[in-house]
Amino acid sequence: MNLRHIHWVRAILGAIGAEVLLIAAAFGWVAIYSYLINPNQPLAIYEQHAVDSGPWVSILAGIPIFYSAARWIARSRPTALALCVIVLAFDATVLALVGIGTLPIWIVALSYLTKLAASWWGGGAQPSAGPTSR
């Protein structure tokens, strides 16, 4: 893969969009949990649930988010992989600065691998051009 084949504006915009959607998914899940599944609990319960469920939300929501970003924003495999690497580098930096804490390394690896695989497949999928006229 040559760096000249990467559309950097699309990669950066896709990375920002994917990160925003991942954060929104985490907030959305905690809102669903706090209002519908387990309402009227102390704030500490919801904060702990956010910590516990965050990695799983990142994995489960990350697959369709990264596939979609790779397919419709990046539009090519090299740009999709650059998009993914940008997000993973940002995420790894945040984890290094904040500290992983009790987060098992295997869940971080699973999260990164699923995002990379979704980006790979999304970047390789070419939108259908529809029927051609002859």
N, C-alpha and C positions, 0 to 999 in steps of 0.2 A: 504494500500500500504506500503510495506516494503522498506526501503532505500537500502537493499541488492539487490533488483531487478532492480536498476537503473544502467545503463551502463554510468558512469560519463564522460568518454572520448567522447562518442557519443553525450551526452547531451551538453557538452561544445563546441565541434566542430559544432554541429547543431545550437547552440545559436549564435556563431560567424558568421556562414554562413547566418543565417536568418537576423541578424542585418546588415551585409554587403549588402545583397540583398534589405533590406528595405531602406537603405541609397541610394543605386543605383537607386531604383525605384523613390525616391523623386527627385534626380538629373535628372533622365531621364524625369520625367514629366515636370519639370521646363524647361528643354531643348526643349521639344516638344512645350510647351506653348510659349517660347520666340522665337523660330525659325519658327514655323508653324502657330500658332494660333494668336499671337499678337506680330509680329516682330517690330523692330525699335522703341522701347520705352526706356525711361530712366531706368537705372539700378534699381532705387528705386521701380519701378513698378514690376519688376521681383522678387526682394527681398520680397516685400509684398505678392506677389502671392505665393512664397515659404512658407511663414509663414501661409497664409490662407489655402493653399491646402495640406500642410504637414500632418495634422491629417487624412484627407480623403484618401490620398495616402497610409498612414500607414494602414488604415482599409481595403481598397480595395485590395491593393497588399499583405497585411499581411495574408489574408485568404489563398490564394494558396501557399504562401511562407511557412507558418507554417504547413499547411497540408502536403506539400511535404517534408519538413524537418523532420516532425514527422514520415512520412511513410518510407522514404528512408534512412534517417540518423539514427534517434532514433530507429526505428523498433519495439518498444514496447510502450505501453501506459505509464508505469511509467517513462521511459526515455524521452518520448515525453513531458510529463508534467513537468519534471525537466528542459528540454530544454526551455520550455515556461516560467517557473518561473525564470530561470536565466536571460532571456531577459527582462522580466517585472521588475525584481529587478533592473537591470542596468538602464532601462528606467525611473523607478520611482526615482532612485537616481539622474539621470541627471535632471529630472524635478524639483526635490526638490532643487538642487544646483543652477540651472539656473533660476528657477521660472516659474510657469505655465503662468503667465501674464494674458491675457484675454481669455485663453483657457478654455472653459466650462468643468466642471468636468464630465458631461455626455458623452462628446466625448472621454475623456480619458477612462472612464468606458467601453464605447462601443468598443473602440480599444482593450482594455485588454480582454474583454469577447469574442470578435471574434477570437482573437489569441488563447485564451485558448480552445475555442470550436474546432477550426481547428486542434489544437494539439491533443485534445482528440480523434477526429474522425480519424485523420491521424495515431495516435499511435495504434488505435484499428484495423485499416485496415491491413489485412495480405496479402502480395503479393501472387498472384496465383501461385501455383506450376506447373500448366500446367497439361496436361493429364498424367495419371499414366499408366504404362504398367503392364499387369498382366501376 
